[in-house]
Amino acid sequence: MKFTCSIDINLPKIEVSRLFANPEHLTEYQEGFISKELIKGLEGENGAVSKLLFKMKMGKDDMELTETIIDNNLPDSFFASYHHKHMDNTMLCQFVAIDNFTTKYISEIHYTAFRGFVPKALALLFPGIFKKQVNKWLVNFKNFAEQNKVN
């Protein structure tokens, strides 16, 4: 399953990518985010592997993802893979200057594997829920970024 979401942010590209690159800001726009722990490599560098923890709304267990940076070419783009016990996906984030004060943030998600009955059923019957979550995080990021712009 592959889809693309985008949003326009009223900030220059360099500022948007600076906010995006800082893992300390993840709590501001990714609901349930708990922590990011570097496991291997250098933070933000190609090949770096990190463990991401999220608090789930339903269920008692936290969700753990493993992020591997494939190509960090910020301020232009960021490409990484994500592994979870139930699914794998890649995410390509691109930042395109519309003008000196506006940036288009494009997020292309490609789910490459679903494991288990429930994840497979969700992907088959309700694929829109995955896109809805990404759109929600883009809106959250836009709101966070525009409220934290450097004057």
C-alpha positions in Angstrom: 0.0 0.0 0.0 1.4 3.4 -1.0 0.0 6.9 -0.6 1.1 10.5 -0.4 -0.1 13.3 1.8 1.0 17.0 1.8 0.4 20.3 3.5 1.5 23.9 3.0 3.3 25.4 6.0 3.7 29.2 6.4 7.4 29.1 7.1 10.6 29.1 5.0 11.9 25.6 4.0 15.0 25.9 6.1 13.0 26.6 9.2 10.5 23.8 8.5 13.3 21.2 8.0 15.1 22.5 11.1 12.0 21.8 13.2 11.4 18.5 11.5 15.0 17.3 12.1 14.9 17.9 15.9 13.7 14.7 17.6 12.9 16.8 20.8 9.9 18.2 18.9 8.2 14.8 18.2 6.1 15.0 21.3 4.6 18.3 19.9 3.0 16.7 16.8 3.0 12.9 17.1 0.3 12.0 19.6 1.5 9.3 22.0 5.2 9.8 21.3 7.2 8.8 24.4 10.9 8.6 23.4 13.5 8.1 20.7 16.6 6.2 21.6 19.6 6.0 19.3 20.7 2.3 19.0 23.4 2.5 16.2 25.2 5.2 14.3 25.1 9.0 14.6 21.8 10.8 15.2 20.4 12.0 12.0 23.0 10.4 9.8 22.4 7.8 7.0 22.4 4.3 8.6 21.4 5.5 12.1 19.0 3.2 13.8 16.7 4.4 16.6 14.0 2.9 18.8 10.8 4.9 18.9 8.2 4.3 21.6 4.6 5.4 21.4 1.8 5.2 24.0 -1.2 3.5 22.5 -4.7 4.8 23.1 -6.2 1.3 23.2 -4.4 -1.6 24.8 -1.9 -1.7 27.6 1.4 -2.2 25.6 3.4 0.7 24.1 4.1 0.5 20.4 7.8 0.1 19.5 9.2 1.0 16.1 12.7 0.7 14.7 13.7 3.6 12.5 16.6 3.3 10.0 17.6 6.4 8.2 18.2 5.6 4.5 18.9 9.0 3.1 18.9 12.3 5.2 19.2 15.0 2.6 17.7 17.8 4.7 16.6 20.5 4.2 15.3 18.9 1.0 14.3 15.4 2.0 14.4 12.7 4.6 13.9 9.0 3.8 13.7 6.2 6.4 12.3 2.8 7.0 10.2 1.7 10.0 9.8 -1.8 11.4 7.1 -2.9 13.8 6.2 -6.4 14.8 3.0 -6.1 12.7 4.2 -4.1 9.7 7.1 -2.5 7.8 7.0 0.8 5.8 9.2 3.5 4.3 8.6 7.2 4.6 10.0 9.8 2.2 9.5 13.4 3.4 10.2 16.2 1.0 10.3 19.9 1.7 9.6 22.2 -1.3 9.8 26.0 -1.2 6.7 27.4 -2.7 8.1 30.9 -2.1 10.4 32.5 0.5 7.8 32.2 3.2 5.9 29.0 2.4 6.9 25.3 2.2 5.1 22.3 0.9 5.7 19.3 3.2 5.1 16.1 1.2 5.1 12.7 2.9 5.1 9.5 0.8 4.4 6.3 2.8 4.9 2.9 1.4 3.8 -0.1 3.5 5.8 -3.1 2.3 4.6 -5.8 4.8 1.7 -6.5 7.1 2.0 -9.4 9.6 -0.9 -10.9 11.4 -4.7 -11.1 10.7 -5.7 -7.7 12.2 -3.1 -5.6 10.4 -3.8 -7.3 7.1 -7.5 -6.9 7.6 -7.2 -3.2 8.4 -5.0 -2.6 5.4 -7.4 -4.4 3.1 -10.7 -3.2 4.5 -9.8 0.2 5.9 -6.7 1.5 4.1 -7.9 5.1 4.6 -7.1 4.9 8.4 -3.4 4.8 7.6 -3.6 8.0 5.4 -5.8 9.7 7.9 -3.2 9.2 10.7 -0.4 10.6 8.4 -2.6 13.6 7.5 -3.3 14.2 11.2 0.4 14.3 12.0 1.0 16.7 9.1 -1.7 19.1 10.4 -0.2 18.7 13.9 3.3 19.5 12.6 2.0 22.5 10.6 0.3 23.9 13.7 3.4 23.3 15.9 5.8 24.8 13.3 3.8 27.9 12.7 3.4 28.5 16.4 7.1 28.1 16.9 8.5 30.2 14.1 11.6 32.3 14.7 10.7 36.0 14.6 
